[in-house]
Amino acid sequence: MSDPLYVGNILIATGFLVVLGRGWLILLGVPLILFIYSAIVSAEEEYLSRKFGGLYADYRERVNCWLPDWTGLRESLAPMRFNWQRVLVKEYNTIFAVLAALLLIQT
């Protein structure tokens, strides 16, 4: 099983490597990032298989590990409203980390 958080982290980390603009860093960093997250997902799958057994096996058959299935997304999001205040309150650590990383890259 994958998690949108894992896929997002992989994309963010890869994006930072691209922004740094060092070819050798991209060539070394991207495989390392993919290896690390593959190991994380593998450990998570093993844990969930032990904990939930057949229920998790059924889930794995229905859900793609890395690529999302966008079917039904519009219907799922229709009743929701986006709230910037909530984003700022709930995600301040992520926002701070991204801004700090961008500042470090610029120096």
Secondary structure, DSSP 8 states (H G I E B T S, - for coil): ---HHHHHHHHHHHHHHHHHT-HHHHHHHHHHHHHHHHHHHHHHHHHHHHHHTHHHHHHHHHS-SSS---TTHHHHHTT----HHHHHHHSHHHHHHHHHHHHHHH-
